[in-house]
Amino acid sequence: MFPIPIAKRLARKVITSRYVQPVSRVLSPAQRAFWEEHGYLVLPGHFSRATIEAINAHVDEIWQDSRTRRRPTVADIFIGTPRERRTRLSDAPLEARGAPYKLNDLYLESDLVRGLVLEERLAGILAELLEGAPLVCNTLNLEFGSQQRDHTDSLYMSGGMDLRLVASWIALENGSPDAGPLRYYPGSHRIPPYLFSTGKMDAVDAEMPAYTDYMARAIQQRGLSAQTFVPSIGDVFLWHSQLFHGGEAIRNPALTRRSLVTHYWRAQDIARLHGRVGPGRYYLKRAQQRVDGPVDDH
């Protein structure tokens, strides 16, 4: 019988090896070079209007259904206000839909959402960028601009210094510059990651001012400037884990900015069994977030 440490290592190898597979090259050389230089890609009109409208109708149904039965859906409501909190959607007042909110991890309960964020063509691109099969680790459905402060995703879900991470932003309606569009800094993914006192990239709340100063200096030294993404329905924006990005202010509160954000790890890097929607397309099985915990900034 193997000693326990060796047995654990072998179990990890057996679990992760099933997710290792050849990666097809689907990006053009120009797309690959653009990604490496700028840290993002735009896929115009990747999804049809009919596909997107089905997702929007699905979200509407989830809201309506939450009025009559207890759902597992977790929501962050009244974001950016004194009433901000995390709650079960069934416990959220209907008026919460009229203010910035997020539906967290619908992929855990919705085949439709899983199918969209792991659509075969999109998954092929993600596999090339990740150099391995994509694994959904979270989704965020938004109806208004996030107005988030600028950040890098590795602050919240690095999983380790060498863990690969790519994010997607799917436009669920036509955008407007007044609706709080996505803000990003092309080329910022080349900035060496900031390491906290722990020696890791994971955010330490008390040290966030130092992180912010570090990124501001690095952006200025490299002469980088912010751009915004004002999409058409069905467009997809992909970005590198180290791309510095956030959300512009909402200039017209009457405007919505429906979107679906997803973060993907590489399946072979996570030593556990995953759900699957098709060959080479996986999602992380886990419990819903706690509703009595703090609301993440991400």
KOLLODREN-100194 format. One record per residue: residue in three letters; z, y negated, x of N, C-alpha, C in turn. Coordinates in steps of 0.05 Angstrom, whole numbers, plus 5000, padded with zeros to 4 digits. Atoms other than C-alpha are relative to their C-alpha. Last residue first. Layout:
REM KOLLODREN-100194
ALAZYXZYXZYX/...
//
This chain:
REM KOLLODREN-100194
HIS502849904997483541794690499050114974/ASP501950234999489541344680497250105001/ASP501350054974493541944658498249764999/VAL502950025003497741894595498949935027/PRO501250274997504842124611496950014996/GLY500250094972507342784583498849725002/ASP497650164994509842924512500049905029/VAL500150265014503043144487502449825006/ARG497550055015502343694538499849734987/GLN498050174988495143834558502549964982/GLN500450295005491544414526502249845014/ALA498750115024492645094558499249714997/ARG497350104996487745384609501149894973/LYS498249935023481145734616502849915006/LEU497349934993476645384666501650054974/TYR498050215007469345384647502850115005/TYR497249925005463445764676501749764990/ARG499050235014455845744681502850074989/GLY499550224982452646204733501149754987/PRO500049944972449846684681500449745017/GLY502549884992451746444611500150055030/VAL501950055022457346114572497250125007/ARG502850034993462846394615498349954976/GLY501849955022470446354614497149955009/HIS500950235016474046394680498450104976/LEU502249935017478246894718499349774982/ARG499149895025482546614774497550074983/ALA499449715000482046404846501350094974/ILE497649985017478545734840500650294996/ASP497750114986473645594897502650034985/GLN499049814979468346084872502449885014/ALA498549775011467545684808501250175021/ARG501749764994465645034842501650254993/TRP499449884974469244464807497950225005/TYR500749734993466244064750501050065028/HIS499749954971468543434715499750305005/THR499249734992465843244647500350015030/VAL499649984971465042574612501050285006/LEU498649764994462142524542500150035030/SER500749854976460041854516501750255003/ARG499549715002460041404455499050145025/ARG501449894977460040674474500650305002/THR499049754990462040294411498350085025/LEU501949814989460839564398501450255010/ALA501349875022465339154352498050225009/PRO498449785011469938984409498750154977/ASN500350015029464438564442501550244988/ARG500450285008465838394514499749964970/ILE501550015026468839064531499849714991/ALA498650095024470939004604498250014976/GLU500150295004467039414655501749934975/GLY501350095024469240124670500149704997/GLY498150085021470740464736498549924975/HIS501250085026467340744798502349934980/PHE498150195011468240904872498849894974/LEU501350255009463941514887502149824987/GLN499050234986468342024923498649734993/SER497150045004467642594874501149755014/HIS498449874979460042494874502949954996/TRP499050134976456642264811501750185017/LEU498449824983451942484756501149855024/PHE499450124974449342024701501950195015/VAL497749884986445942364642500349865027/ASP500050024971441442014592502550135011/GLY501049754987441142294521499949985030/ILE498849765010441741614486498750255013/SER501249935025439341054531501250274991/PRO501849775004443940814585498549994973/VAL500450055029447040174611497950194991/PHE501949815012449740374679500049954970/THR499249885025452939814718497850184989/GLN502249995019452439624791501150114974/ALA499949845025457939414839497449984984/SER499650165024456639174910499950184975/LEU500749865025457139484979500649824976/GLY501850175016457039045041499150134975/ARG502649875002460039595084498049844984/GLN501149954973465939185106497350125000/GLN500950264989467038925035498850045028/ILE502350095015467239625004498949745012/ALA502349834993471839875059497549914986/ARG500850074973476639285051497550165008/ALA501250275001476939384975499049925028/MET502749995012477940134984498749734999/TYR501749854982483840055032497150014989/ASP500650194977487039514989498050145019/THR501850215011486639974927499149815022/TYR502749885005489540554966498049794991/ALA501249964973495240124991497350124998/PRO500950264989496639894920498750025027/MET502650085010496640624898499149725009/GLU501850074978502340824944497349914990/ALA498850224985507940844892498149895022/ASP499950245015503541264846501149765016/VAL497150045001501841794897500449724988/ALA498650265003494741994882503050035001/ASP498850025026491942654909501849754998/MET501450215015487842544972501249964972/LYS502049915019492742935016498649764986/GLY502249894985496842805078497750094983/THR500049705001502942735035498050135018/SER498049914981503542005057500450305000/PHE497450105006496941875022502050125019/LEU497949795001490141995052502749874995/TYR497350114994484441525035502050234998/PRO497949995020477741885037502649895010/PRO498149784995472641655089502350004979/ILE497550114990467741175054501950245006/ARG500049964971461041545046502649895013/HIS499149734995462141614971500150065030/SER497150004995461740854967501150285006/GLY499449964972454140894975503050015006/PRO501749814986452740604906500750015030/TYR500750124975458840254877498350195016/TYR499949834977459940414804498949865024/ARG500350164976461340084736500250195024/LEU499049884975460440474671499349815023/PRO501549784987458940014612501450105025/GLY498349894979464139614572498650235015/ALA498349785011460439514506501750125022/ASP497650125012457438824523502050214991/PRO498450124979452239104572502649884989/SER500250295001449839544515501749895023/GLY497950174989448640294513499449704996/ASN501150214983444440734468502249815009/GLU501450215015448541314441498849815020/LEU500349905027451741964464499049794981/ALA500250225019450541804537499650114972/ILE502349965019452742394580500249784979/TRP499650195022457042244641497650014982/SER502350095016457442804692500949824978/ALA499550095028462342924748497449934986/VAL502150185010461843324813500749934971/LEU499750115027467443644852497749824994/ARG502350155010467544084915500549914971/LEU501049915026474244294943497849824990/ASP502749904998474944175018498850094973/MET501850174985480943715019497150095000/GLY500149934971484644064964497849855014/GLY499649714996484744094888500050095029/SER501349924975481743394886500250305004/MET500849725002483243284813498750105025/TYR498849865023486742614803499450304999/LEU497250085004485642194865501450184980/SER498349834984479342594881502949924998/ASP499049785016475942244823501950185016/THR501649764993475241594861501350244987/HIS498549774988477840964829498050205010/ASP501749864981475940284799501750225014/ARG500050124973480440084741498250175018/GLN498449894979478340364674499949845026/GLN498850234987475439944618501950095023/SER497449924990474040614583501649775012/GLY499950024971468540354539502850065010/PHE500150284991469140594467500050015031/GLU501650155019467741254432499849715007/LEU499350275004470141724487498249874979/ASN501850135019470042474493501149734994/LEU498950235013473342714557497949894981/THR501950185014472043394587501549784986/ASN499050175023475943804638497649864987/CYS497150014999475344354691501249804980/VAL498850235014468244574678503050015002/LEU497749935017466145074731501149754987/PRO498250205011459345004765502150114982/ALA499950015029456345584805502049794990/GLY498849775013455445424879500249964970/GLU500649774983452844914928501450254990/LEU497449874992456244374887499750225021/LEU498350214989449943934884502750125010/GLU501150094974445444544876501749795013/ALA499749784981449844854823498949925027/LEU497250004991450244194786500450215021/ILE499850244982442644154782502849995011/GLY501649954976442244864754500249775020/ALA498449824983447944724706498650065025/LEU497950164987444044134678501650175019/ARG501450174980437944574665502149835015/GLU501149854978442245124632498749825021/GLU502849945007446644694589498550105024/LEU501049794983453744734615497250094992/VAL499350084973456144064587499250225021/LEU501350254991452344184523500549955029/GLY502949964997454144914511498549755010/ARG500549834976461444784525497050045004/VAL499550174977461344214474499650165026/LEU502150204999458144644421500349825024/ASP502449874988462645244435497849795003/SER502650045013468644794420497750135015/GLU500149905027475944954432497249994987/LEU498249785004477144884506499850134973/TYR501349754991470944454515501750244996/LEU501249865023474343934472498650255009/ASP500649714996478343774535499050144974/ASN499849854975481543114516499250294997/LEU499449725009479242674459499950175025/LYS501449784987479741964487500850264986/TYR498649755000481441314452498450205015/PRO500749814979479540584451501750245000/ALA499250124974481140274383499250205022/GLY501250274998478140404313500749865026/ARG502849974992479541144318498649735003/ALA500349964971486941014321497150025008/GLU500750264988486540744249499650025031/LEU502950035001486441474226499149745013/PRO500850145024493641544249496949965001/ALA500950274995494442074303499249864974/ASP497750185003498742684287499149715004/SER499149985027492743144275502349814994/LEU501850175016489742894340501050014971/ARG501949825014495743174376498349824982/THR499049875024498742604416498050224991/ARG501449755002498242214481501250154977/ARG498449754997500541494477498150244998/GLU501349784987498240774479501850245003/ARG499749775017501740324428498850255014/PRO497349904999502939774479500450254983/THR498350165017495339714486502950115002/GLY499950284991490439944539501749824983/ILE500050034971488840604504499849705007/PHE499350284995490640604430500249935030/ILE500750205020490141354430501149735007/ASP498750254990489941914482499149784981/ALA501450264998488042534442501849805014/VAL498250214989489743274444498549755004/THR501150224985485943764399502149805008/PRO498950014973489844384379499249755016/ARG501949934979488544244305501350005027/ARG499050044973493344254246498050095021/ARG498749774988489644194181500849945029/THR499349795019487343684130501350245012/ARG498450125022486743024168501150224981/SER497350044990484643374233501849874978/ASP498549755003478543634197502949975008/GLN499549955029475842934189501750244996/TRP498250215010476742764263500650064970/ILE497349954988473743434284502049794990/GLU498749785015467943334235502850065011/ASP499350115026466242654266501550214983/VAL497650164995466442974335500949884974/HIS497849824994461443504311502749855004/ALA499149895027456942984280502350195004/ASN498650225014456742634348501050094973/ILE497450034987455043294383501649784986/ALA498449775008449443444333502849985013/GLU499050065027446742734343501750234990/ILE497850194998446342874418501149944972/THR497749864987442143504409502449815001/ALA498949805019437543154359502550145011/ARG498450145019436642564406501350194980/SER501550115023434243034460501949854981/PHE499449875026438243134524498549864978/HIS499649714995435742964594500450154974/GLY500849845023433042294571500350305003/PRO500850145025433641984640499250194978/LEU502049825013437342414691499249874974/VAL500450055028440941904736497850194990/LEU502749955011443642124803499949934971/TYR500349965029449741914844497050064994/GLY497749875012452641874914499850034970/HIS498750185020447841344942502350134985/GLU499750274991445141645007501749834981/GLU498650014975446242384995500549715009/TRP497249925004444342334922501649975026/PHE498750225015438041934938502950074996/ALA499650224981435942444992501549774986/ARG497949914982436843014942500749785020/GLN497450005015432842654889502350085019/ALA499250285004427242504939502649984985/PRO498950114975427043224963500949714997/SER502150074982426243434890501249905026/LEU500450294995432143764857497649965019/VAL501450115024431544484830499549705003/ARG500550284995433344884892498449884977/SER502850085001436245544868499849705006/VAL500450255014443245744890497149925002/PRO502050184988444546464908499649764983/GLN502749915006451046744879498049815013/VAL501950074979458446714891497350114994/TYR501350255008462346744825498149905022/ARG501849955023464147484831498549744992/SER502649904991466847344901498150044977/THR501950224994472346904873497350105007/ILE500450185022476347454838497849805005/VAL501449865021475447984891499449824977/LYS502749954992477147504947498450144979/ARG501550255001483247244911497150045007/ALA500450065028485647954899498449754997/LEU502249835009484648104973499449954971/ARG502550104988488847504993497650174990/LYS500750255014494347704944497449895011/ALA500949935027494448414971499149764985/ILE502749904997494948145042498850074973/PRO501850214993501047725024497150085003/ILE500650185022504248304985498149775009/PRO497850205003503848815042499149794979/PHE500150244984498249315026502649834997/MET500050245017500050005000500049755018/
//
